[in-house]
């Protein structure tokens, strides 16, 4: 007997914004949502359908407004824009700390603030933030980064409760170290850091970009509709329960 498999189209007709989609995890997420049928607006600092610094409120406002003008709605928002300046806390400067907070927290805050009125009016929305397992496990040299990602985790629960009556779910996917281009660069420049963040993972390896994208796709799709206010660890068993 022969079987014919159709393209997976569980997100057909949905409009998704993925921030930080120029490369790495963001690109993998955008590709996965597109394969699942969504029309994806890829936002990034330097490349994509929309370019600009999303830690700036006005820039983020333009992203949301242009998406509404072009597509009429926003069903899915993936707040992936970020990037940590990973240093011992006292090696940070005021500038590197501000950069870390701007990239990882303000980008998510402004995207939510501008997108939620449209989702609320439509009585539908799926917001998925990309957090960090380091918030939970106290990873070496991550205090500044955790200050930003911890804010994202905390915002998740507050928004989830506030907007649940509007059929909007808000969750965070919190990966441990992920096998990205940046991590491969760090293997050359800071091998001791990559060794430290990998050796605590029971499965013995970083997560794949596709594994993060798969978790996001689940939360964005119909099977994830009853999940909200959660921080889902994608950590190879680094922390359990």
N, CA, C and O of each residue as an XYZ file, in Angstrom:
964
protein
N       0.847     -1.191      0.000
C       0.000      0.000      0.000
C       0.880      1.237      0.000
O       1.861      1.312      0.740
N       0.526      2.208     -0.832
C       1.300      3.440     -0.906
C       0.593      4.542     -0.132
O      -0.632      4.654     -0.167
N       1.379      5.355      0.568
C       0.852      6.471      1.331
C       1.360      7.772      0.727
O       2.525      7.877      0.344
N       0.484      8.755      0.647
C       0.854     10.085      0.162
C       0.821     11.051      1.326
O      -0.204     11.200      1.990
N       1.923     11.698      1.570
C       2.018     12.646      2.674
C       1.946     14.074      2.138
O       2.704     14.453      1.245
N       1.027     14.854      2.693
C       0.897     16.252      2.315
C       1.814     17.120      3.177
O       2.257     16.715      4.252
N       2.079     18.298      2.685
C       2.856     19.259      3.467
C       2.128     19.551      4.773
O       0.906     19.693      4.793
N       2.878     19.638      5.847
C       2.285     19.920      7.154
C       1.810     21.369      7.151
O       2.626     22.289      7.092
N       0.501     21.578      7.215
C      -0.025     22.930      7.037
C      -0.898     23.362      8.207
O      -1.919     24.021      8.015
N      -0.491     22.987      9.431
C      -1.333     23.290     10.584
C      -1.417     24.786     10.866
O      -2.302     25.213     11.608
N      -0.528     25.590     10.301
C      -0.563     27.037     10.508
C      -1.003     27.782      9.259
O      -0.777     28.986      9.142
N      -1.625     27.083      8.333
C      -2.084     27.697      7.096
C      -2.975     28.897      7.392
O      -3.903     28.812      8.196
N      -2.679     30.023      6.729
C      -3.489     31.221      6.888
C      -3.090     32.092      8.061
O      -3.669     33.162      8.248
N      -2.120     31.671      8.855
C      -1.719     32.455     10.013
C      -0.523     33.350      9.666
O       0.319     33.015      8.832
N      -0.491     34.487     10.335
C       0.590     35.465     10.147
C       1.474     35.439     11.389
O       0.995     35.623     12.508
N       2.753     35.210     11.183
C       3.708     35.119     12.293
C       4.807     36.148     12.124
O       5.290     36.379     11.015
N       5.197     36.761     13.224
C       6.402     37.591     13.280
C       7.441     36.835     14.092
O       7.154     36.371     15.196
N       8.632     36.713     13.554
C       9.762     36.128     14.286
C      10.857     37.182     14.335
O      11.337     37.633     13.295
N      11.253     37.575     15.541
C      12.316     38.568     15.673
C      13.670     37.861     15.807
O      13.749     36.709     16.232
N      14.719     38.576     15.437
C      16.046     37.964     15.447
C      16.129     36.809     14.478
O      16.784     35.804     14.756
N      15.456     36.947     13.317
C      15.304     35.826     12.387
C      16.375     35.786     11.310
O      16.273     34.993     10.373
N      17.393     36.619     11.421
C      18.402     36.666     10.384
C      19.302     35.449     10.324
O      19.826     35.111      9.263
N      19.486     34.792     11.454
C      20.345     33.613     11.495
C      20.034     32.820     12.750
O      19.201     33.227     13.560
N      20.701     31.694     12.909
C      20.649     30.927     14.144
C      19.267     30.431     14.503
O      18.505     29.991     13.642
N      18.952     30.506     15.791
C      17.687     29.991     16.297
C      16.511     30.685     15.624
O      15.535     30.031     15.256
N      16.593     31.994     15.461
C      15.491     32.730     14.848
C      15.217     32.292     13.427
O      14.058     32.152     13.035
N      16.262     32.074     12.649
C      16.078     31.605     11.279
C      15.460     30.216     11.259
O      14.597     29.927     10.429
N      15.901     29.354     12.175
C      15.336     27.999     12.243
C      13.853     28.043     12.612
O      13.055     27.288     12.057
N      13.481     28.920     13.543
C      12.077     29.060     13.928
C      11.259     29.575     12.751
O      10.197     29.031     12.447
N      11.742     30.613     12.091
C      11.015     31.174     10.951
C      10.826     30.130      9.858
O       9.743     30.020      9.283
N      11.866     29.371      9.571
C      11.769     28.322      8.548
C      10.740     27.271      8.947
O       9.952     26.829      8.112
N      10.739     26.869     10.211
C       9.805     25.835     10.660
C       8.358     26.333     10.575
O       7.490     25.606     10.090
N       8.087     27.544     11.031
C       6.724     28.059     10.967
C       6.260     28.191      9.517
O       5.099     27.926      9.208
N       7.160     28.597      8.639
C       6.819     28.682      7.218
C       6.503     27.308      6.650
O       5.556     27.164      5.878
N       7.282     26.295      7.020
C       7.000     24.938      6.549
C       5.648     24.441      7.058
O       4.976     23.647      6.400
N       5.266     24.921      8.233
C       3.972     24.528      8.789
C       2.823     25.347      8.223
O       1.677     25.172      8.638
N       3.110     26.236      7.284
C       2.050     26.915      6.563
C       1.870     28.380      6.876
O       1.086     29.048      6.202
N       2.564     28.913      7.872
C       2.385     30.319      8.239
C       3.074     31.241      7.235
O       4.070     30.875      6.610
N       2.522     32.437      7.098
C       3.226     33.526      6.427
C       4.076     34.212      7.482
O       3.551     34.713      8.476
N       5.377     34.237      7.273
C       6.308     34.684      8.304
C       6.937     36.015      7.926
O       7.488     36.170      6.836
N       6.847     36.973      8.841
C       7.574     38.235      8.731
C       8.846     38.089      9.557
O       8.793     37.927     10.776
N       9.976     38.148      8.889
C      11.268     37.958      9.547
C      11.857     39.327      9.879
O      12.158     40.126      8.992
N      12.014     39.575     11.171
C      12.563     40.858     11.633
C      13.949     40.625     12.218
O      14.186     39.635     12.910
N      14.856     41.545     11.933
C      16.221     41.384     12.422
C      16.890     42.749     12.428
O      16.404     43.700     11.815
N      17.994     42.825     13.119
C      18.715     44.091     13.206
C      19.257     44.520     11.853
O      19.258     45.708     11.532
N      19.723     43.548     11.048
C      20.410     43.913      9.806
C      19.874     43.233      8.555
O      20.202     43.660      7.449
N      19.050     42.175      8.692
C      18.574     41.473      7.501
C      17.209     40.863      7.779
O      16.882     40.520      8.915
N      16.416     40.736      6.712
C      15.088     40.161      6.864
C      14.049     41.008      6.150
O      14.392     41.919      5.397
N      12.768     40.702      6.389
C      11.681     41.482      5.797
C      11.572     42.852      6.451
O      11.112     43.811      5.832
N      11.998     42.935      7.705
C      12.002     44.205      8.442
C      13.308     44.297      9.187
O      13.693     43.360      9.886
N      13.999     45.418      9.047
C      15.275     45.590      9.744
C      15.199     46.801     10.660
O      14.583     47.815     10.331
N      15.834     46.675     11.807
C      15.877     47.776     12.755
C      16.109     47.276     14.155
O      16.017     46.080     14.432
N      16.410     48.208     15.036
C      16.687     47.909     16.439
C      15.370     47.843     17.205
O      14.752     48.874     17.472
N      14.940     46.636     17.557
C      13.640     46.445     18.193
C      13.650     46.782     19.678
O      12.612     46.688     20.333
N      14.792     47.172     20.220
C      14.775     47.706     21.585
C      14.297     49.151     21.605
O      14.061     49.726     22.667
N      14.158     49.727     20.419
C      13.618     51.077     20.272
C      12.112     50.977     20.045
O      11.661     50.330     19.100
N      11.346     51.614     20.910
C       9.879     51.472     20.866
C       9.293     51.897     19.532
O       8.400     51.227     19.014
N       9.769     52.986     18.968
C       9.226     53.474     17.707
C       9.502     52.499     16.564
O       8.649     52.295     15.699
N      10.682     51.902     16.561
C      11.014     50.920     15.525
C      10.101     49.709     15.625
O       9.607     49.209     14.614
N       9.881     49.242     16.841
C       8.992     48.107     17.032
C       7.571     48.455     16.608
O       6.874     47.629     16.019
N       7.144     49.671     16.907
C       5.828     50.110     16.463
C       5.683     50.048     14.956
O       4.622     49.685     14.447
N       6.749     50.403     14.231
C       6.704     50.332     12.771
C       6.606     48.893     12.288
O       5.886     48.605     11.332
N       7.327     47.989     12.943
C       7.237     46.571     12.575
C       5.796     46.072     12.676
O       5.286     45.447     11.747
N       5.149     46.345     13.789
C       3.790     45.858     13.984
C       2.841     46.537     13.005
O       1.993     45.879     12.403
N       2.981     47.854     12.841
C       2.092     48.586     11.934
C       2.246     48.112     10.492
O       1.253     47.950      9.784
N       3.478     47.890     10.056
C       3.697     47.426      8.687
C       3.152     46.021      8.477
O       2.640     45.705      7.403
N       3.259     45.178      9.497
C       2.706     43.831      9.389
C       1.186     43.878      9.275
O       0.602     43.159      8.465
N       0.550     44.711     10.072
C      -0.907     44.852     10.007
C      -1.328     45.418      8.652
O      -2.303     44.949      8.065
N      -0.614     46.405      8.157
C      -0.942     46.977      6.852
C      -0.825     45.939      5.743
O      -1.673     45.870      4.854
N       0.237     45.129      5.803
C       0.480     44.151      4.740
C      -0.420     42.920      4.844
O      -0.828     42.364      3.825
N      -0.733     42.493      6.072
C      -1.398     41.200      6.245
C      -2.711     41.267      7.015
O      -3.467     40.294      7.029
N      -2.992     42.385      7.649
C      -4.273     42.555      8.310
C      -4.391     41.993      9.707
O      -5.396     42.236     10.376
N      -3.401     41.251     10.174
C      -3.486     40.642     11.499
C      -2.129     40.118     11.905
O      -1.204     40.047     11.095
N      -2.021     39.749     13.180
C      -0.848     39.046     13.710
C      -1.378     37.914     14.576
O      -2.013     38.156     15.602
N      -1.117     36.682     14.165
C      -1.560     35.526     14.934
C      -0.503     35.036     15.911
O      -0.817     34.615     17.024
N       0.758     35.095     15.480
C       1.857     34.502     16.238
C       2.981     35.521     16.343
O       3.379     36.129     15.350
N       3.484     35.700     17.548
C       4.652     36.549     17.778
C       5.702     35.725     18.498
O       5.455     35.211     19.589
N       6.870     35.600     17.891
C       7.987     34.892     18.520
C       9.061     35.912     18.847
O       9.705     36.463     17.954
N       9.248     36.157     20.139
C      10.248     37.115     20.603
C      11.576     36.393     20.809
O      11.894     35.935     21.907
N      12.336     36.305     19.728
C      13.625     35.620     19.771
C      14.803     36.588     19.771
O      15.908     36.202     20.152
N      14.596     37.831     19.355
C      15.716     38.784     19.279
C      16.445     38.844     20.612
O      15.818     38.895     21.671
N      17.746     38.839     20.555
C      18.513     38.859     21.800
C      19.994     38.786     21.528
O      20.513     39.427     20.615
N      20.654     38.003     22.327
C      22.100     37.877     22.214
C      22.768     38.395     23.469
O      22.679     39.580     23.790
N      23.411     37.535     24.149
C      24.004     37.899     25.424
C      25.432     38.376     25.298
O      26.182     37.909     24.442
N      25.804     39.312     26.160
C      27.212     39.620     26.380
C      27.594     38.811     27.608
O      27.334     39.227     28.737
N      28.204     37.668     27.390
C      28.437     36.697     28.456
C      29.804     36.965     29.082
O      30.847     36.670     28.500
N      29.764     37.531     30.283
C      30.986     37.923     30.987
C      30.796     37.706     32.481
O      29.663     37.720     32.961
N      31.893     37.504     33.238
C      31.772     37.609     34.689
C      31.138     38.948     35.039
O      31.398     39.949     34.372
N      30.317     38.976     36.070
C      29.506     40.161     36.329
C      30.347     41.425     36.487
O      29.978     42.479     35.969
N      31.465     41.333     37.190
C      32.286     42.518     37.421
C      33.148     42.892     36.219
O      33.814     43.927     36.229
N      33.138     42.053     35.187
C      33.805     42.416     33.935
C      32.887     43.210     33.009
O      33.342     43.788     32.022
N      31.606     43.235     33.330
C      30.665     44.047     32.560
C      30.955     45.527     32.773
O      31.508     45.934     33.795
N      30.570     46.309     31.789
C      30.557     47.763     31.910
C      29.096     48.207     31.903
O      28.217     47.416     31.558
N      28.824     49.442     32.274
C      27.450     49.929     32.132
C      26.911     49.759     30.712
O      25.722     49.501     30.522
N      27.775     49.902     29.732
C      27.338     49.779     28.343
C      26.981     48.346     27.990
O      25.967     48.109     27.334
N      27.807     47.370     28.418
C      27.488     45.983     28.074
C      26.251     45.498     28.813
O      25.490     44.691     28.278
N      26.040     45.971     30.021
C      24.822     45.588     30.741
C      23.587     46.183     30.072
O      22.574     45.501     29.916
N      23.670     47.457     29.677
C      22.528     48.063     28.979
C      22.250     47.349     27.660
O      21.095     47.125     27.300
N      23.305     46.997     26.947
C      23.130     46.279     25.684
C      22.423     44.952     25.906
O      21.523     44.589     25.149
N      22.827     44.231     26.935
C      22.224     42.934     27.229
C      20.751     43.076     27.589
O      19.917     42.305     27.114
N      20.429     44.058     28.427
C      19.031     44.278     28.793
C      18.228     44.740     27.578
O      17.112     44.268     27.359
N      18.782     45.652     26.793
C      18.076     46.144     25.611
C      17.768     45.009     24.644
O      16.629     44.857     24.204
N      18.768     44.221     24.318
C      18.600     43.169     23.312
C      17.591     42.110     23.741
O      16.795     41.637     22.930
N      17.630     41.745     25.000
C      16.898     40.561     25.439
C      15.578     40.837     26.147
O      14.678     39.997     26.126
N      15.454     42.002     26.772
C      14.219     42.305     27.493
C      13.380     43.354     26.772
O      12.202     43.118     26.505
N      13.964     44.508     26.452
C      13.159     45.562     25.852
C      12.604     45.165     24.497
O      11.494     45.570     24.153
N      13.337     44.386     23.720
C      12.800     43.925     22.438
C      11.493     43.164     22.647
O      10.519     43.386     21.928
N      11.473     42.270     23.627
C      10.266     41.486     23.904
C       9.153     42.350     24.476
O       7.989     42.196     24.106
N       9.508     43.263     25.381
C       8.492     44.132     25.987
C       7.783     44.953     24.914
O       6.554     44.990     24.875
N       8.549     45.610     24.042
C       7.923     46.485     23.048
C       7.145     45.699     22.006
O       6.089     46.147     21.558
N       7.649     44.529     21.611
C       6.898     43.725     20.634
C       5.552     43.292     21.220
O       4.529     43.363     20.539
N       5.551     42.850     22.458
C       4.289     42.470     23.103
C       3.361     43.674     23.223
O       2.168     43.576     22.936
N       3.907     44.802     23.644
C       3.092     45.984     23.898
C       2.395     46.469     22.626
O       1.252     46.923     22.664
N       3.103     46.366     21.504
C       2.510     46.820     20.243
C       1.621     45.753     19.599
O       0.642     46.097     18.937
N       1.936     44.481     19.776
C       1.160     43.426     19.109
C      -0.120     43.067     19.851
O      -1.118     42.714     19.223
N      -0.106     43.150     21.169
C      -1.245     42.658     21.949
C      -2.564     43.369     21.667
O      -3.598     42.702     21.672
N      -2.597     44.681     21.421
C      -3.893     45.279     21.081
C      -4.554     44.634     19.860
O      -5.774     44.473     19.828
N      -3.761     44.270     18.868
C      -4.305     43.628     17.669
C      -4.782     42.204     17.971
O      -5.832     41.781     17.489
N      -4.015     41.481     18.759
C      -4.433     40.135     19.150
C      -5.701     40.183     20.005
O      -6.603     39.361     19.846
N      -5.752     41.150     20.905
C      -6.922     41.271     21.769
C      -8.168     41.589     20.953
O      -9.234     41.031     21.210
N      -8.046     42.473     19.983
C      -9.192     42.809     19.137
C      -9.663     41.595     18.335
O     -10.858     41.430     18.092
N      -8.718     40.751     17.927
C      -9.054     39.551     17.155
C      -9.480     38.391     18.040
O      -9.985     37.381     17.550
N      -9.275     38.536     19.349
C      -9.541     37.460     20.316
C      -8.791     36.178     19.951
O      -9.323     35.070     20.026
N      -7.553     36.376     19.560
C      -6.679     35.221     19.269
C      -5.237     35.700     19.224
O      -4.938     36.776     18.706
N      -4.352     34.882     19.774
C      -2.930     35.173     19.659
C      -2.089     34.106     20.321
O      -2.511     33.462     21.281
N      -0.898     33.931     19.796
C       0.088     33.025     20.378
C       1.410     33.781     20.474
O       2.015     34.124     19.459
N       1.849     34.034     21.697
C       3.137     34.685     21.920
C       4.090     33.666     22.516
O       3.789     33.039     23.532
N       5.231     33.505     21.883
C       6.262     32.594     22.381
C       7.555     33.379     22.528
O       8.117     33.868     21.548
N       8.011     33.491     23.755
C       9.278     34.157     24.040
C      10.394     33.128     24.089
O      10.170     31.981     24.475
N      11.573     33.529     23.706
C      12.744     32.673     23.879
C      13.488     33.166     25.116
O      14.041     34.265     25.134
N      13.486     32.330     26.140
C      14.149     32.651     27.396
C      15.488     31.946     27.496
O      16.199     31.794     26.503
N      15.825     31.517     28.704
C      17.124     30.870     28.907
C      17.070     29.967     30.130
O      16.597     30.372     31.192
N      17.555     28.749     29.973
C      17.617     27.826     31.106
C      18.598     28.297     32.166
O      18.527     27.868     33.317
N      19.521     29.185     31.778
C      20.500     29.702     32.741
C      19.832     30.486     33.864
O      20.396     30.614     34.950
N      18.624     31.016     33.611
C      17.887     31.707     34.678
C      17.602     30.751     35.823
O      17.580     31.143     36.989
N      17.385     29.495     35.472
C      17.025     28.484     36.462
C      18.242     27.847     37.119
O      18.206     27.516     38.304
N      19.323     27.672     36.353
C      20.429     26.874     36.889
C      21.645     27.692     37.331
O      22.637     27.122     37.784
N      21.577     29.025     37.204
C      22.675     29.853     37.689
C      23.980     29.626     36.971
O      25.028     29.509     37.606
N      23.931     29.562     35.656
C      25.095     29.211     34.854
C      26.224     30.232     35.013
O      25.975     31.423     35.198
N      27.448     29.756     34.940
C      28.623     30.595     35.107
C      28.614     31.751     34.109
O      28.295     31.564     32.935
N      28.965     32.944     34.581
C      29.137     34.156     33.768
C      27.848     34.664     33.131
O      27.905     35.450     32.186
N      26.687     34.234     33.625
C      25.417     34.595     32.991
C      24.556     35.556     33.822
O      23.383     35.746     33.500
N      25.098     36.160     34.868
C      24.259     36.985     35.745
C      23.615     38.155     35.005
O      22.419     38.399     35.163
N      24.388     38.877     34.205
C      23.826     39.998     33.457
C      22.781     39.544     32.454
O      21.712     40.143     32.339
N      23.097     38.491     31.735
C      22.162     37.907     30.763
C      20.891     37.433     31.458
O      19.785     37.625     30.953
N      21.066     36.809     32.629
C      19.908     36.313     33.370
C      19.012     37.439     33.866
O      17.801     37.260     33.998
N      19.601     38.599     34.142
C      18.788     39.736     34.554
C      17.773     40.082     33.475
O      16.630     40.428     33.775
N      18.196     39.985     32.213
C      17.302     40.280     31.089
C      16.327     39.141     30.842
O      15.119     39.364     30.762
N      16.841     37.924     30.720
C      15.966     36.792     30.415
C      15.024     36.476     31.572
O      13.910     36.003     31.348
N      15.455     36.730     32.804
C      14.558     36.549     33.936
C      13.357     37.475     33.849
O      12.249     37.103     34.237
N      13.578     38.693     33.334
C      12.473     39.608     33.109
C      11.500     39.075     32.080
O      10.288     39.235     32.227
N      12.018     38.442     31.037
C      11.155     37.832     30.017
C      10.323     36.712     30.633
O       9.123     36.615     30.374
N      10.957     35.862     31.451
C      10.219     34.774     32.105
C       9.092     35.342     32.966
O       7.967     34.844     32.930
N       9.395     36.376     33.731
C       8.397     36.952     34.631
C       7.272     37.625     33.857
O       6.109     37.524     34.247
N       7.599     38.308     32.770
C       6.571     38.938     31.953
C       5.612     37.899     31.378
O       4.422     38.168     31.211
N       6.131     36.723     31.081
C       5.321     35.664     30.488
C       4.111     35.331     31.350
O       2.988     35.257     30.851
N       4.341     35.131     32.643
C       3.225     34.731     33.501
C       2.208     35.853     33.654
O       1.001     35.609     33.652
N       2.693     37.078     33.785
C       1.779     38.200     33.938
C       0.903     38.400     32.715
O      -0.307     38.589     32.843
N       1.499     38.361     31.529
C       0.728     38.528     30.308
C      -0.219     37.363     30.075
O      -1.345     37.548     29.613
N       0.242     36.164     30.397
C      -0.603     34.984     30.184
C      -1.896     35.091     30.967
O      -2.968     34.801     30.438
N      -1.807     35.500     32.214
C      -3.017     35.624     33.029
C      -3.893     36.788     32.557
O      -5.117     36.666     32.496
N      -3.265     37.906     32.228
C      -4.034     39.087     31.849
C      -4.808     38.884     30.556
O      -5.933     39.365     30.420
N      -4.206     38.170     29.603
C      -4.809     38.079     28.285
C      -5.450     36.723     27.976
O      -5.918     36.504     26.858
N      -5.474     35.827     28.938
C      -6.151     34.548     28.731
C      -7.618     34.719     28.340
O      -8.089     33.976     27.479
N      -8.373     35.668     28.933
C      -9.772     35.828     28.522
C      -9.946     36.202     27.047
O     -11.036     36.045     26.497
N      -8.890     36.693     26.407
C      -8.938     37.039     24.987
C      -8.412     35.932     24.100
O      -8.125     36.164     22.925
N      -8.279     34.714     24.651
C      -7.793     33.561     23.890
C      -6.383     33.784     23.349
O      -6.050     33.377     22.237
N      -5.573     34.437     24.165
C      -4.166     34.670     23.828
C      -3.322     33.875     24.802
O      -3.457     34.037     26.014
N      -2.458     33.021     24.291
C      -1.536     32.290     25.152
C      -0.155     32.931     25.077
O       0.248     33.453     24.037
N       0.558     32.883     26.191
C       1.907     33.455     26.281
C       2.786     32.440     27.004
O       2.504     32.065     28.141
N       3.828     32.008     26.355
C       4.745     31.023     26.929
C       6.182     31.390     26.595
O       6.450     32.213     25.719
N       7.089     30.763     27.311
C       8.518     30.935     27.043
C       9.165     29.582     26.838
O       8.933     28.650     27.608
N       9.972     29.475     25.805
C      10.836     28.319     25.593
C      12.224     28.714     26.083
O      12.810     29.687     25.606
N      12.745     27.945     27.044
C      14.009     28.302     27.695
C      15.062     27.239     27.393
O      15.153     26.241     28.108
N      15.858     27.440     26.342
C      16.888     26.454     26.013
C      18.148     26.626     26.849
O      18.426     27.696     27.390
N      18.891     25.546     26.933
C      20.265     25.636     27.433
C      21.137     26.056     26.246
O      20.643     26.702     25.322
N      22.390     25.709     26.255
C      23.262     26.064     25.140
C      22.736     25.384     23.869
O      22.355     24.213     23.890
N      22.722     26.132     22.773
C      22.211     25.652     21.494
C      23.338     25.701     20.471
O      24.130     26.643     20.449
N      23.400     24.689     19.637
C      24.458     24.591     18.633
C      24.194     25.595     17.508
O      23.556     25.274     16.506
N      24.698     26.811     17.697
C      24.538     27.881     16.723
C      25.900     28.315     16.199
O      26.941     27.855     16.668
N      25.871     29.199     15.227
C      27.120     29.750     14.702
C      27.903     30.462     15.795
O      29.129     30.359     15.847
N      27.203     31.185     16.671
C      27.872     31.893     17.759
C      28.568     30.913     18.690
O      29.701     31.157     19.105
N      27.905     29.804     19.025
C      28.513     28.797     19.898
C      29.737     28.180     19.230
O      30.742     27.918     19.891
N      29.655     27.951     17.937
C      30.820     27.412     17.232
C      31.984     28.400     17.257
O      33.144     27.999     17.347
N      31.669     29.694     17.176
C      32.734     30.703     17.292
C      33.335     30.694     18.697
O      34.550     30.798     18.868
N      32.451     30.567     19.710
C      32.918     30.530     21.100
C      33.816     29.322     21.361
O      34.708     29.386     22.207
N      33.590     28.234     20.649
C      34.460     27.064     20.832
C      35.915     27.397     20.508
O      36.839     26.794     21.054
N      36.104     28.362     19.616
C      37.451     28.774     19.255
C      37.990     29.848     20.199
O      39.175     29.849     20.532
N      37.121     30.758     20.628
C      37.586     31.905     21.417
C      37.456     31.694     22.924
O      38.266     32.214     23.691
N      36.439     30.932     23.359
C      36.227     30.692     24.793
C      35.867     29.225     25.031
O      34.775     28.921     25.511
N      36.779     28.327     24.698
C      36.470     26.903     24.814
C      36.120     26.478     26.233
O      35.344     25.543     26.426
N      36.687     27.158     27.230
C      36.400     26.790     28.618
C      34.935     27.071     28.972
O      34.328     26.335     29.750
N      34.375     28.133     28.400
C      32.965     28.446     28.663
C      32.059     27.399     28.029
O      31.128     26.922     28.678
N      32.308     27.033     26.780
C      31.475     26.033     26.105
C      31.582     24.691     26.816
O      30.591     23.971     26.943
N      32.783     24.354     27.279
C      32.949     23.105     28.034
C      32.130     23.144     29.319
O      31.495     22.155     29.686
N      32.146     24.276     29.995
C      31.419     24.389     31.268
C      29.917     24.289     31.081
O      29.237     23.650     31.884
N      29.385     24.912     30.030
C      27.936     24.900     29.842
C      27.443     23.595     29.234
O      26.251     23.294     29.287
N      28.357     22.819     28.655
C      27.959     21.544     28.056
C      28.090     20.383     29.036
O      27.288     19.450     29.000
N      29.077     20.431     29.895
C      29.339     19.281     30.768
C      28.243     19.065     31.806
O      28.153     17.980     32.380
N      27.415     20.067     32.058
C      26.339     19.908     33.038
C      25.063     19.335     32.420
O      24.077     19.115     33.124
N      25.078     19.094     31.107
C      23.891     18.580     30.423
C      23.933     17.056     30.424
O      24.840     16.484     29.819
N      22.989     16.369     31.081
C      23.015     14.904     31.110
C      23.041     14.256     29.729
O      23.678     13.218     29.551
N      22.360     14.849     28.747
C      22.383     14.273     27.405
C      23.701     14.524     26.682
O      23.932     13.967     25.609
N      24.563     15.353     27.256
C      25.937     15.463     26.785
C      26.165     16.272     25.530
O      27.211     16.137     24.895
N      25.213     17.114     25.153
C      25.373     17.910     23.929
C      24.501     19.143     24.012
O      23.560     19.182     24.805
N      24.796     20.158     23.205
C      23.885     21.297     23.090
C      22.601     20.883     22.387
O      22.547     19.851     21.718
N      21.574     21.699     22.548
C      20.350     21.520     21.770
C      20.613     21.893     20.321
O      21.499     22.696     20.029
N      19.843     21.308     19.418
C      19.883     21.704     18.011
C      18.908     22.856     17.791
O      17.892     22.953     18.479
N      19.213     23.719     16.845
C      18.301     24.807     16.509
C      16.918     24.267     16.143
O      15.901     24.860     16.500
N      16.886     23.148     15.436
C      15.605     22.565     15.019
C      14.781     22.096     16.206
O      13.552     22.076     16.130
N      15.431     21.718     17.304
C      14.695     21.280     18.486
C      14.011     22.460     19.178
O      12.899     22.329     19.689
N      14.679     23.603     19.190
C      14.037     24.805     19.718
C      12.862     25.192     18.823
O      11.779     25.518     19.310
N      13.087     25.154     17.518
C      12.025     25.509     16.573
C      10.825     24.579     16.706
O       9.682     25.018     16.583
N      11.079     23.305     16.956
C       9.983     22.356     17.112
C       9.116     22.656     18.314
O       7.894     22.520     18.250
N       9.737     23.065     19.416
C       8.972     23.418     20.604
C       8.137     24.672     20.347
O       6.984     24.753     20.772
N       8.722     25.648     19.652
C       7.978     26.858     19.311
C       6.791     26.518     18.420
O       5.693     27.034     18.625
N       7.004     25.659     17.439
C       5.926     25.280     16.523
C       4.783     24.600     17.274
O       3.615     24.835     16.964
N       5.102     23.777     18.240
C       4.064     23.141     19.057
C       3.220     24.186     19.781
O       1.991     24.112     19.764
N       3.867     25.151     20.410
C       3.142     26.178     21.158
C       2.343     27.091     20.232
O       1.297     27.607     20.627
N       2.820     27.295     19.014
C       2.119     28.148     18.057
C       0.939     27.439     17.410
O       0.023     28.091     16.909
N       0.954     26.119     17.417
C      -0.050     25.355     16.708
C      -1.244     24.963     17.558
O      -1.301     25.288     18.744
N      -2.187     24.275     16.963
C      -3.431     23.926     17.661
C      -3.229     23.002     18.854
O      -3.999     23.072     19.811
N      -2.232     22.150     18.827
C      -2.012     21.240     19.952
C      -1.537     21.962     21.201
O      -1.648     21.422     22.301
N      -1.007     23.182     21.052
C      -0.507     23.939     22.200
C      -1.498     24.942     22.752
O      -1.133     25.782     23.575
N      -2.737     24.872     22.317
C      -3.706     25.894     22.665
C      -4.105     25.956     24.124
O      -4.656     26.966     24.562
N      -3.843     24.897     24.898
C      -4.218     24.895     26.313
C      -3.010     25.092     27.222
O      -3.096     24.891     28.433
N      -1.896     25.484     26.636
C      -0.668     25.740     27.389
C      -0.452     27.242     27.450
O      -0.327     27.891     26.411
N      -0.409     27.797     28.635
C      -0.137     29.230     28.752
C       0.499     29.538     30.101
O       0.256     28.843     31.087
N       1.307     30.578     30.132
C       1.982     30.995     31.351
C       3.110     30.080     31.773
O       3.486     30.058     32.945
N       3.658     29.317     30.828
C       4.673     28.321     31.166
C       6.047     28.726     30.649
O       6.178     29.352     29.597
N       7.066     28.354     31.416
C       8.446     28.405     30.951
C       8.872     26.964     30.724
O       9.072     26.213     31.678
N       9.010     26.581     29.467
C       9.310     25.201     29.108
C      10.815     25.055     28.907
O      11.389     25.625     27.979
N      11.439     24.289     29.784
C      12.885     24.083     29.713
C      13.219     23.110     28.596
O      12.632     22.033     28.494
N      14.152     23.497     27.777
C      14.667     22.647     26.695
C      16.155     22.497     26.992
O      16.987     23.193     26.410
N      16.487     21.570     27.914
C      17.803     21.630     28.528
C      18.542     20.303     28.634
O      19.556     20.217     29.327
N      18.058     19.279     27.966
C      18.769     18.002     28.001
C      18.864     17.387     29.368
O      19.704     16.518     29.603
N      18.005     17.827     30.288
C      18.006     17.267     31.645
C      18.860     18.017     32.634
O      19.074     17.538     33.748
N      19.365     19.205     32.252
C      20.234     19.975     33.145
C      19.558     20.237     34.487
O      20.163     20.052     35.543
N      18.305     20.668     34.437
C      17.472     20.805     35.631
C      16.210     20.001     35.391
O      15.669     19.998     34.285
N      15.743     19.327     36.417
C      14.574     18.469     36.262
C      13.517     18.855     37.289
O      13.835     19.195     38.428
N      12.248     18.798     36.866
C      11.119     19.203     37.704
C      11.277     20.657     38.105
O      10.430     21.197     38.815
